[in-house]
Amino acid sequence: MANIRYPLIALAQCILLHSISADTPLDWWQTSVIYQIYPRSFKDSNGDGIGDLNGIIQKADYLKDLGVGAIWISPFFKSPMIDNGYDISDFRAIEPTFGTMEDFIRLREAFHSRGIRIIMDFVPNHSSDEHEWFQKSVQNIAPYSDYYVWVDAKYVNGTRTPPSNWLSYFEGSAWTWNENRQKYYLHQYHPKQPDLNYRNPAVMKEMQEVLRFWLDLGVDGFRVDTVFTLVEDDRYLDEPRSYAEGLEPTNVDYLRHDYTRDQPGTYDLVYRYERLDEYQKSSNKSGGTRFVATEDYAPLDEKMRYYGNATHAGAHFPFNFLLITEVDRETNAFLFKEVIDSWYAKMPAGRWANWVIGNHDRPRAATRFGRDMLDSVHMIQFLLPGTVISYMGDEIGMQNPYIRWSETVDPPGINSGKRLFLIYSRDPQRAPFLWDDSVSAGFSTNRTTWLPVHPNYWDFNFEKQKKSAKSHHSVYKRLVRLKSVPTIQRGSLKIYAPSKNILVVERFLEPNSLFLGVVNVGSFYEAFDMTKLLRVPEIKLSVYASSMNSEYSDNEVVDVAAVKLRPKAGVVLTNQKIPS
């Protein structure tokens, strides 16, 4: 075994991919739409106001009909639920709020029998302080003494102070004093989420065994949470000011994270532990590639290093948040093009892209872009080369509800105080799914749910859209089918911004297959001639999909010399027979 100074993503290396050549068949994770389920908010099966595994099972046919190829379920491990499941007290057990291990097995069978893969959240940065490992570490019981990051106090004029000025993502110091150990422990998130120590090989081994446990149960892959905080500089130096405007000294972005984020050791992937290769495409281990994606918000140059390099495997892909963090309803077509181009320009050769427009941590896409533009943003997302990751509810255009201070449960929102909770709370995007117009939007039979449902549920819900001739849901379903079209899977990409308001995404596959996504991101009606942009001689193209606010109908023939789009509207045009 090699001497690994920072044995970090080794814990996920067992299921990672090398470069993809042009003639390699595409794998399931490349052709599937991955649908994120936040289990507390998807469907409540027992009337306690909280979503659960059996609720997810009840909606298996919904997801099959939607056309997704994989579900990614946010944490459902045993947990005190201080951070809604990201504080894990047992990595091998199910939180009773969500169900039992038997329920999970039934869930696995329900989705695998429908051809849908299961991806789990893997949370390696920390555990709950109620985890047995931490309890024994507090007591300094071997071998758990160094399972966590324990550091001696500093003394300034005889006063005990934390080892450094490091700040938590949940506000305040990232250090908490423990009387038993007479040391500080590190927690880059909640004080009840102590950071694990990845300089200790025993921790790496423990977490690899956690992966093996779930792989043996038939899990198809993992989304590795917050990889950027897994390793810290062990000199514990104070971080410098960021000088970002308007931030309190307790806010994590008050500092520049030179010693706590994306450290060099994070990318030290010289992996010499057993790789668990037996799980890759092995029929006796349930078969198929085991998928891994990493979550971080690093600058692009740093993020791309998670793909690995010529000698060291990396993630299948790091999550791409550019369509969350860099664009919104204010963005013009020139910036949209620049942001999209930047990913492909930085992505290592032979690797695979992905596009995300929403998740449980950021305001909903329909809130950021406006519901009028949501279909158009989905068109951009689905036409770009790479895997689509969708957040539950985006397919029907759910927006953030207003959640009062008295109803706030998210730690960052609570810790930021009443004045700032609207900025920092993640509760609005985690509100329950709007299934129908019954009590609690059909999410639960209980009138009181763990978070309030959006009050517009009586008029805006899935069942109402299902009955409509055209809806966000029907547009989304049509776009999902595009991911099985060879031109969208393998065709070349060109992006045009002929004006500040018009964005065109072109996919072309020899000899003559063309798909065009044309979006008006502006605020005024646009009419324009696209003939000079086309690679094919046709001046008539068919509408494959159109946004709800488009004046075009699906299957309509359009003269590309005079394309017309209302504000925020979009259309997908093609010269191909419309896929069934």
C-alpha positions as CSV (number, residue, x, y, z in Angstrom):
1,M,0.0,0.0,0.0
2,A,1.4,3.4,-1.0
3,N,1.9,6.2,1.5
4,I,-0.9,8.5,0.6
5,R,-0.6,11.8,2.2
6,Y,-4.2,12.9,1.4
7,P,-6.2,9.7,0.8
8,L,-9.3,11.5,-0.4
9,I,-11.4,10.4,-3.3
10,A,-9.8,7.0,-3.1
11,L,-12.9,6.2,-1.2
12,A,-14.9,6.7,-4.4
13,Q,-12.3,5.5,-6.9
14,C,-13.7,2.0,-6.9
15,I,-16.3,3.0,-9.4
16,L,-14.8,5.6,-11.7
17,L,-14.2,5.8,-15.4
18,H,-11.2,6.5,-17.7
19,S,-11.4,8.4,-20.9
20,I,-14.2,7.7,-23.4
21,S,-13.1,7.1,-27.0
22,A,-15.2,8.2,-29.9
23,D,-16.2,4.6,-30.9
24,T,-17.0,3.4,-27.3
25,P,-20.7,2.6,-26.8
26,L,-22.4,5.1,-24.4
27,D,-23.1,3.9,-20.9
28,W,-26.4,4.1,-19.0
29,W,-25.3,7.2,-17.1
30,Q,-24.5,9.0,-20.3
31,T,-27.9,8.4,-22.0
32,S,-30.1,8.6,-18.9
33,V,-31.8,11.6,-17.4
34,I,-30.9,11.5,-13.7
35,Y,-33.8,12.7,-11.5
36,Q,-33.1,14.0,-8.0
37,I,-35.5,13.1,-5.2
38,Y,-35.4,14.9,-1.9
39,P,-37.2,12.1,0.1
40,R,-38.7,14.3,2.8
41,S,-40.6,16.2,0.1
42,F,-41.5,13.8,-2.6
43,K,-44.4,11.7,-1.3
44,D,-45.6,10.9,2.2
45,S,-47.1,7.3,2.4
46,N,-48.1,7.2,6.1
47,G,-49.6,10.6,6.8
48,D,-46.9,11.9,9.2
49,G,-46.3,15.0,6.9
50,I,-42.8,13.7,5.9
51,G,-41.9,12.0,2.6
52,D,-40.6,8.4,2.8
53,L,-39.3,5.5,0.8
54,N,-42.7,3.9,0.4
55,G,-43.9,7.2,-1.0
56,I,-41.2,7.1,-3.6
57,I,-42.2,3.5,-4.5
58,Q,-45.8,4.7,-5.0
59,K,-44.5,7.1,-7.6
60,A,-42.4,4.6,-9.5
61,D,-44.8,4.5,-12.5
62,Y,-44.8,8.3,-12.6
63,L,-41.1,8.4,-13.0
64,K,-41.2,5.5,-15.5
65,D,-43.7,7.5,-17.6
66,L,-41.6,10.6,-17.3
67,G,-38.8,8.7,-19.0
68,V,-36.0,9.2,-16.5
69,G,-33.3,6.5,-16.5
70,A,-32.0,6.9,-12.9
71,I,-33.1,8.4,-9.6
72,W,-30.7,10.1,-7.2
73,I,-32.1,10.0,-3.7
74,S,-30.8,12.5,-1.2
75,P,-29.7,11.0,2.2
76,F,-32.1,8.6,4.0
77,F,-29.4,7.1,6.4
78,K,-30.1,7.0,10.1
79,S,-29.8,10.5,11.4
80,P,-30.8,12.9,14.2
81,M,-32.0,15.1,11.2
82,I,-30.3,18.2,12.4
83,D,-29.4,18.9,8.8
84,N,-32.2,16.9,7.2
85,G,-30.2,13.7,6.8
86,Y,-26.8,15.0,6.0
87,D,-25.8,14.4,9.6
88,I,-25.5,10.6,9.6
89,S,-25.3,8.5,12.8
90,D,-25.1,5.2,10.9
91,F,-24.0,4.9,7.3
92,R,-25.4,1.4,7.0
93,A,-28.9,2.0,8.4
94,I,-32.2,3.6,7.3
95,E,-33.6,6.5,9.2
96,P,-36.9,5.2,10.6
97,T,-38.6,8.5,9.5
98,F,-38.1,7.2,5.9
99,G,-38.7,3.5,6.5
100,T,-36.8,0.3,6.9
101,M,-34.2,-1.7,5.1
102,E,-37.0,-3.9,3.8
103,D,-38.6,-0.8,2.3
104,F,-35.3,0.0,0.6
105,I,-35.1,-3.4,-0.9
106,R,-38.7,-3.1,-2.2
107,L,-37.7,0.3,-3.6
108,R,-34.7,-1.2,-5.4
109,E,-36.9,-3.9,-6.9
110,A,-39.6,-1.5,-7.9
111,F,-37.2,0.7,-9.9
112,H,-34.9,-1.9,-11.2
113,S,-37.8,-3.8,-12.6
114,R,-38.8,-0.7,-14.5
115,G,-35.3,-0.2,-15.9
116,I,-34.5,2.7,-13.6
117,R,-31.1,2.9,-11.8
118,I,-30.7,4.0,-8.2
119,I,-28.0,6.6,-7.2
120,M,-27.5,7.4,-3.6
121,D,-26.0,10.4,-1.8
122,F,-22.6,9.5,-0.3
123,V,-21.6,12.0,2.5
124,P,-18.0,11.3,3.4
125,N,-17.0,14.7,4.8
126,H,-18.5,14.2,8.2
127,S,-20.8,12.2,10.4
128,S,-23.3,13.1,13.1
129,D,-21.8,13.7,16.5
130,E,-24.2,10.9,17.6
131,H,-22.3,8.4,15.5
132,E,-20.6,5.7,17.4
133,W,-17.2,6.7,15.9
134,F,-17.4,10.2,17.3
135,Q,-18.7,9.1,20.7
136,K,-15.7,6.8,21.0
137,S,-13.4,9.5,19.6
138,V,-14.5,11.9,22.3
139,Q,-13.6,9.3,24.9
140,N,-10.2,8.9,23.1
141,I,-10.9,5.2,22.6
142,A,-8.6,3.4,20.1
143,P,-8.8,3.1,17.1
144,Y,-11.3,6.0,16.9
145,S,-9.2,8.6,18.6
146,D,-8.1,10.2,15.3
147,Y,-11.2,9.5,13.2
148,Y,-12.0,13.2,13.4
149,V,-10.0,16.4,13.2
150,W,-9.0,17.2,16.7
151,V,-6.7,20.2,17.3
152,D,-5.3,21.9,20.4
153,A,-6.5,25.3,21.4
154,K,-4.5,28.5,20.9
155,Y,-4.1,30.8,23.9
156,V,-4.1,34.5,23.5
157,N,-3.2,36.4,26.6
158,G,-4.2,33.4,28.6
159,T,-7.6,33.1,26.9
160,R,-8.5,29.9,25.0
161,T,-9.3,30.4,21.4
162,P,-9.9,28.2,18.4
163,P,-7.0,26.9,16.4
164,S,-7.8,29.3,13.5
165,N,-10.4,31.7,12.2
166,W,-12.0,29.2,9.9
167,L,-15.8,29.6,9.5
168,S,-18.6,27.1,9.1
169,Y,-20.9,27.1,6.1
170,F,-23.7,27.2,8.6
171,E,-22.4,30.5,10.2
172,G,-19.9,31.1,12.9
173,S,-16.7,29.3,13.9
174,A,-15.9,26.0,12.3
175,W,-14.4,24.8,15.6
176,T,-16.1,23.6,18.7
177,W,-14.4,22.9,22.1
178,N,-14.9,19.5,23.6
179,E,-14.4,19.2,27.4
180,N,-13.7,15.5,27.3
181,R,-10.9,15.6,24.8
182,Q,-9.7,19.1,25.9
183,K,-9.4,19.9,22.2
184,Y,-11.3,21.6,19.4
185,Y,-12.9,19.5,16.7
186,L,-13.5,20.8,13.2
187,H,-17.0,21.0,11.6
188,Q,-17.2,22.8,8.3
189,Y,-21.0,22.6,8.6
190,H,-23.1,22.2,11.7
191,P,-21.4,21.7,15.1
192,K,-23.3,18.4,15.2
193,Q,-21.5,17.3,12.0
194,P,-17.8,16.8,12.9
195,D,-15.4,16.4,10.0
196,L,-13.8,13.0,9.4
197,N,-10.0,12.8,9.3
198,Y,-8.9,11.5,5.9
199,R,-5.3,11.5,6.8
200,N,-6.2,8.4,8.9
201,P,-6.2,5.3,6.6
202,A,-8.6,3.6,8.9
203,V,-11.2,6.2,8.0
204,M,-10.7,5.6,4.4
205,K,-11.1,1.8,5.0
206,E,-14.3,2.4,6.9
207,M,-15.9,4.5,4.2
208,Q,-14.9,2.1,1.5
209,E,-16.7,-0.6,3.4
210,V,-19.8,1.7,3.5
211,L,-19.6,1.9,-0.3
212,R,-19.2,-1.9,-0.5
213,F,-22.2,-2.4,1.7
214,W,-24.6,-0.4,-0.5
215,L,-23.1,-1.8,-3.7
216,D,-23.8,-5.3,-2.4
217,L,-27.4,-4.1,-2.0
218,G,-27.6,-3.2,-5.7
219,V,-27.0,0.5,-5.7
220,D,-26.0,1.7,-9.1
221,G,-23.9,4.7,-8.1
222,F,-23.2,7.6,-5.8
223,R,-23.2,11.4,-5.8
224,V,-20.3,12.3,-3.5
225,D,-21.3,15.2,-1.4
226,T,-19.1,18.3,-0.7
227,V,-15.8,16.8,-1.9
228,F,-14.3,20.3,-1.7
229,T,-14.1,20.2,2.1
230,L,-12.8,16.7,2.6
231,V,-9.2,17.8,3.2
232,E,-7.8,20.9,5.0
233,D,-4.4,22.3,5.3
234,D,-3.0,20.8,8.5
235,R,-1.1,23.9,9.5
236,Y,-4.4,25.5,10.5
237,L,-3.5,28.9,9.3
238,D,-5.9,31.8,9.5
239,E,-7.7,32.4,6.2
240,P,-7.5,35.9,4.7
241,R,-10.5,38.3,4.3
242,S,-12.4,38.0,1.0
243,Y,-13.6,41.6,1.2
244,A,-16.9,40.6,-0.3
245,E,-19.4,43.4,0.3
246,G,-22.2,43.2,2.8
247,L,-21.2,40.1,4.7
248,E,-21.2,39.6,8.5
249,P,-17.9,38.4,10.0
250,T,-19.7,35.1,10.8
251,N,-20.6,34.4,7.2
252,V,-18.4,31.8,5.6
253,D,-17.8,34.0,2.5
254,Y,-16.3,36.7,4.7
255,L,-13.1,34.7,4.3
256,R,-11.2,33.5,1.3
257,H,-10.8,29.7,1.6
258,D,-7.2,29.2,0.9
259,Y,-6.8,26.4,3.4
260,T,-10.1,24.7,3.6
261,R,-11.5,24.3,0.1
262,D,-10.2,22.2,-2.9
263,Q,-6.8,21.7,-1.2
264,P,-4.0,20.1,-3.3
265,G,-4.5,16.9,-1.3
266,T,-8.0,16.7,-2.7
267,Y,-6.6,15.9,-6.1
268,D,-4.0,13.5,-4.9
269,L,-5.6,10.5,-6.4
270,V,-2.7,8.1,-6.2
271,Y,-5.0,5.3,-5.2
272,R,-3.4,2.1,-3.9
273,Y,-6.3,0.7,-1.9
274,E,-8.3,-2.2,-3.2
275,R,-10.4,-0.7,-6.0
276,L,-13.5,-2.9,-5.7
277,D,-13.3,-3.6,-9.4
278,E,-15.5,-6.6,-8.9
279,Y,-18.5,-4.3,-9.0
280,Q,-17.8,-3.0,-12.5
281,K,-19.9,-4.7,-15.1
282,S,-19.9,-7.9,-13.1
283,S,-22.9,-10.2,-13.3
284,N,-22.4,-11.6,-9.9
285,K,-22.5,-8.1,-8.4
286,S,-25.8,-7.0,-10.0
287,G,-24.1,-5.9,-13.3
288,G,-23.5,-2.6,-14.9
289,T,-21.2,0.3,-14.4
290,R,-21.2,1.8,-11.0
291,F,-21.4,5.6,-11.4
292,V,-19.8,8.4,-9.3
293,A,-20.3,12.1,-9.6
294,T,-18.7,14.7,-7.3
295,E,-20.3,17.9,-5.8
296,D,-18.3,21.0,-5.4
297,Y,-18.5,24.7,-6.3
298,A,-14.9,25.2,-7.2
299,P,-13.6,27.5,-10.0
300,L,-13.7,25.7,-13.4
301,D,-9.9,25.0,-13.5
302,E,-10.1,23.3,-10.1
303,K,-13.4,21.5,-10.8
304,M,-12.0,19.9,-13.9
305,R,-9.4,18.1,-11.9
306,Y,-12.1,15.9,-10.4
307,Y,-12.3,14.2,-13.8
308,G,-8.9,12.8,-13.1
309,N,-6.0,12.7,-15.7
310,A,-4.1,10.4,-17.9
311,T,-2.8,8.3,-15.1
312,H,-5.4,8.6,-12.4
313,A,-9.1,8.0,-12.7
314,G,-11.5,10.6,-11.5
315,A,-15.3,11.0,-11.2
316,H,-17.5,10.2,-14.2
317,F,-18.1,13.9,-13.9
318,P,-18.1,16.7,-11.4
319,F,-21.5,18.3,-11.2
320,N,-21.8,21.3,-13.5
321,F,-23.6,24.2,-11.8
322,L,-22.9,26.9,-14.4
323,L,-26.6,27.1,-15.3
324,I,-27.4,27.6,-11.6
325,T,-24.6,30.0,-10.5
326,E,-23.8,32.0,-13.6
327,V,-27.0,32.7,-15.4
328,D,-30.6,33.8,-14.5
329,R,-33.4,35.9,-15.9
330,E,-31.0,38.9,-16.3
331,T,-28.6,37.0,-18.5
332,N,-28.4,37.8,-22.2
333,A,-27.6,35.4,-25.0
334,F,-24.0,36.4,-25.3
335,L,-23.3,35.5,-21.7
336,F,-25.3,32.3,-22.0
337,K,-23.1,31.2,-24.9
338,E,-19.9,32.3,-23.0
339,V,-20.9,30.3,-19.9
340,I,-21.8,27.1,-21.9
341,D,-18.7,27.3,-24.0
342,S,-16.5,27.7,-20.9
343,W,-17.4,24.1,-19.7
344,Y,-16.5,22.5,-23.0
345,A,-13.3,24.5,-23.3
346,K,-12.1,23.4,-19.9
347,M,-13.3,19.8,-19.9
348,P,-10.5,17.3,-20.5
349,A,-10.5,15.5,-23.8
350,G,-12.6,12.3,-23.9
351,R,-14.7,13.2,-20.8
352,W,-18.4,13.6,-20.5
353,A,-20.3,16.8,-19.7
354,N,-23.4,17.3,-17.5
355,W,-25.9,20.1,-17.0
356,V,-27.9,20.9,-13.9
357,I,-30.4,23.7,-13.6
358,G,-31.8,23.0,-10.1
359,N,-31.2,21.2,-6.8
360,H,-32.1,21.1,-3.2
361,D,-29.6,23.8,-2.2
362,R,-30.4,26.6,-4.7
363,P,-33.6,28.5,-5.5
364,R,-35.7,26.6,-8.0
365,A,-35.1,27.1,-11.7
366,A,-38.7,28.5,-12.3
367,T,-38.0,31.0,-9.5
368,R,-34.6,32.1,-10.9
369,F,-35.5,32.3,-14.5
370,G,-39.3,32.8,-14.2
371,R,-41.8,30.2,-15.2
372,D,-42.2,31.8,-18.7
373,M,-38.6,30.9,-19.5
374,L,-38.4,27.5,-17.8
375,D,-39.3,25.5,-20.9
376,S,-36.6,27.4,-22.9
377,V,-34.0,26.7,-20.3
378,H,-34.9,23.0,-20.3
379,M,-34.4,23.0,-24.1
380,I,-30.9,24.4,-23.7
381,Q,-30.2,21.8,-21.0
382,F,-31.5,18.8,-23.0
383,L,-29.9,19.8,-26.3
384,L,-26.4,20.3,-24.9
385,P,-24.0,17.2,-25.1
386,G,-23.9,15.5,-21.7
387,T,-26.1,14.0,-19.0
388,V,-29.1,15.9,-17.7
389,I,-29.7,16.1,-14.0
390,S,-33.2,17.3,-13.0
391,Y,-34.5,18.3,-9.6
392,M,-37.9,16.9,-8.7
393,G,-40.7,19.4,-9.5
394,D,-38.8,21.3,-12.2
395,E,-40.6,19.2,-14.7
396,I,-43.8,20.9,-13.7
397,G,-42.4,24.3,-13.1
398,M,-42.6,24.4,-9.3
399,Q,-41.5,27.7,-7.8
400,N,-40.2,28.6,-4.3
401,P,-42.9,29.3,-1.8
402,Y,-42.5,32.0,0.8
403,I,-41.6,30.2,4.1
404,R,-41.9,32.3,7.2
405,W,-39.2,32.7,9.8
406,S,-41.3,30.8,12.3
407,E,-41.5,27.9,9.8
408,T,-37.8,27.8,8.9
409,V,-36.0,24.5,9.7
410,D,-32.9,24.8,7.6
411,P,-29.7,25.4,9.8
412,P,-28.2,28.1,7.6
413,G,-31.5,30.0,7.6
414,I,-31.9,29.7,11.4
415,N,-28.3,30.6,12.1
416,S,-28.4,33.6,9.9
417,G,-31.2,35.2,12.0
418,K,-34.6,36.6,11.2
419,R,-33.1,39.5,9.2
420,L,-31.3,37.3,6.7
421,F,-33.1,34.0,6.7
422,L,-34.8,34.7,3.3
423,I,-31.3,34.9,1.7
424,Y,-29.7,31.8,3.3
425,S,-32.5,29.3,4.0
426,R,-32.8,26.4,1.6
427,D,-36.3,25.5,2.8
428,P,-38.2,27.1,-0.1
429,Q,-36.7,24.8,-2.8
430,R,-37.3,21.8,-0.5
431,A,-41.0,22.3,-0.1
432,P,-43.3,19.3,-0.9
433,F,-44.1,18.2,-4.4
434,L,-47.4,19.5,-5.9
435,W,-49.2,16.3,-7.0
436,D,-52.8,17.5,-7.1
437,D,-55.3,19.9,-5.6
438,S,-56.3,17.8,-2.6
439,V,-55.1,18.3,1.0
440,S,-51.4,19.2,1.2
441,A,-51.2,19.1,-2.6
442,G,-51.5,15.3,-2.6
443,F,-48.1,15.0,-1.0
444,S,-49.6,13.9,2.3
445,T,-53.0,13.3,3.9
446,N,-51.9,15.4,6.8
447,R,-52.9,19.0,6.8
448,T,-49.6,19.9,8.4
449,T,-46.4,19.0,6.5
450,W,-42.8,19.3,7.5
451,L,-42.6,22.4,5.3
452,P,-45.6,24.3,3.9
453,V,-46.7,23.3,0.4
454,H,-46.8,26.2,-2.1
455,P,-50.2,27.9,-1.6
456,N,-50.9,27.9,-5.4
457,Y,-51.2,24.1,-5.4
458,W,-55.0,24.3,-5.8
459,D,-54.4,25.6,-9.3
460,F,-50.8,24.6,-10.1
461,N,-50.1,20.9,-9.8
462,F,-49.1,17.8,-11.8
463,E,-52.6,16.4,-12.2
464,K,-53.9,19.6,-13.7
465,Q,-50.9,19.7,-16.1
466,K,-51.5,16.0,-17.0
467,K,-55.0,16.9,-18.2
468,S,-53.8,19.9,-20.3
469,A,-53.0,19.6,-24.0
470,K,-49.8,21.4,-23.3
471,S,-47.9,22.0,-20.1
472,H,-44.4,22.2,-18.6
473,H,-44.7,18.5,-17.9
474,S,-45.6,17.6,-21.5
475,V,-42.7,19.7,-22.8
476,Y,-40.3,18.1,-20.4
477,K,-41.4,14.6,-21.3
478,R,-40.9,15.4,-25.0
479,L,-37.4,16.7,-24.3
480,V,-36.5,13.6,-22.3
481,R,-37.1,11.5,-25.4
482,L,-34.5,13.5,-27.2
483,K,-31.7,11.9,-25.1
484,S,-32.2,8.7,-27.0
485,V,-31.7,10.3,-30.4
486,P,-28.2,9.6,-31.8
487,T,-27.8,13.3,-33.0
488,I,-28.3,14.5,-29.4
489,Q,-26.1,11.7,-27.9
490,R,-23.2,12.1,-30.3
491,G,-23.7,15.0,-32.7
492,S,-21.4,18.0,-32.9
493,L,-22.3,21.2,-31.1
494,K,-22.3,24.8,-32.2
495,I,-23.8,27.6,-30.2
496,Y,-24.8,30.9,-31.8
497,A,-25.8,34.2,-30.3
498,P,-26.8,36.2,-33.3
499,S,-28.1,38.9,-31.0
500,K,-28.2,39.7,-27.3
501,N,-31.6,38.1,-27.1
502,I,-31.4,35.0,-29.3
503,L,-29.5,31.8,-28.4
504,V,-29.2,28.9,-30.8
505,V,-28.0,25.5,-29.8
506,E,-27.2,23.4,-32.9
507,R,-26.7,19.6,-32.9
508,F,-25.6,18.0,-36.1
509,L,-24.7,14.4,-37.0
510,E,-23.5,13.3,-40.4
511,P,-24.7,12.9,-43.0
512,N,-27.8,15.1,-42.5
513,S,-29.4,15.1,-39.1
514,L,-30.0,18.5,-37.5
515,F,-31.7,19.7,-34.3
516,L,-31.8,23.3,-33.4
517,G,-32.8,24.8,-30.1
518,V,-33.8,28.5,-30.6
519,V,-34.5,30.5,-27.5
520,N,-35.5,34.2,-27.0
521,V,-34.0,35.2,-23.6
522,G,-35.0,38.8,-24.1
523,S,-38.1,40.8,-23.1
524,F,-39.4,41.6,-26.6
525,Y,-40.9,39.8,-29.6
526,E,-38.2,38.6,-32.0
527,A,-38.3,37.7,-35.7
528,F,-35.2,36.7,-37.5
529,D,-33.6,34.8,-40.4
530,M,-31.7,31.7,-39.5
531,T,-30.7,30.5,-43.0
532,K,-27.2,31.7,-42.7
533,L,-26.7,29.6,-39.6
534,L,-27.8,26.3,-41.1
535,R,-25.5,23.5,-42.2
536,V,-28.2,21.9,-44.3
537,P,-30.0,23.3,-47.4
538,E,-33.5,23.0,-46.0
539,I,-35.4,26.2,-45.4
540,K,-38.3,24.3,-43.8
541,L,-37.9,22.5,-40.5
542,S,-40.4,20.8,-38.2
543,V,-41.1,21.7,-34.7
544,Y,-40.0,18.9,-32.4
545,A,-40.9,20.8,-29.2
546,S,-42.2,24.3,-28.3
547,S,-42.5,26.1,-25.1
548,M,-45.9,26.8,-23.6
549,N,-45.6,30.5,-24.6
550,S,-44.5,29.7,-28.1
551,E,-46.7,30.6,-31.0
552,Y,-45.6,27.3,-32.7
553,S,-47.3,23.9,-32.3
554,D,-45.4,20.6,-32.1
555,N,-45.0,19.1,-35.6
556,E,-45.7,22.4,-37.3
557,V,-43.4,23.3,-40.3
558,V,-41.4,26.5,-39.9
559,D,-39.8,28.7,-42.5
560,V,-36.3,29.3,-41.0
561,A,-36.0,32.6,-42.9
562,A,-38.7,34.0,-40.6
563,V,-38.5,32.4,-37.2
564,K,-40.7,34.2,-34.6
565,L,-40.4,34.0,-30.9
566,R,-42.3,35.7,-28.1
567,P,-40.3,36.9,-25.0
568,K,-38.7,34.0,-23.1
569,A,-40.2,31.5,-25.6
570,G,-38.2,28.6,-27.2
571,V,-38.5,26.0,-29.9
572,V,-36.7,22.9,-31.0
573,L,-36.5,22.5,-34.8
574,T,-35.4,19.4,-36.8
575,N,-35.1,18.1,-40.3
576,Q,-35.7,14.6,-39.0
577,K,-38.8,12.5,-38.7
578,I,-40.2,13.3,-35.3
579,P,-39.3,10.5,-32.9
580,S,-42.3,8.6,-31.5
